[in-house]
Amino acid sequence: MANTTSARKAERKRQRRTEINKNRHSRLKTTVRGVEEAIASGDKNAAAAALKAAEPLLVRTAQKGIGHKRTASRKVSRLTARVRAMPA
């Protein structure tokens, strides 16, 4: 348990940031899952629209430190390739 005032405050901040980061990570996974479901359904327009919504979220979460920058870039690249490979 924190003994000093500054340590107590640091603990409160950590808890707040953890909740925010969990929320962002969950939203990220949900949007990526939406892209993958659209790809699985075979609807190229829906997949492209879902990717267009997911790409900024992937980049933003990487900038915020939720995930790694290269991981976000790799996910965007692979999802884009899968959407492009879909038959029109």
Sequence and secondary structure as in RCSB ss.txt:
>XXXX:A:sequence
MANTTSARKAERKRQRRTEINKNRHSRLKTTVRGVEEAIASGDKNAAAAALKAAEPLLVRTAQKGIGHKRTASRK
VSRLTARVRAMPA
>XXXX:A:secstr
   SHHHHHHHHHHHHHHHHHHHHHHHHHHHHHHHHHHHHHT HHHHHHHHHHHHHHHHHHHHHTSS HHHHHHH
HHHHHHHHHTS  
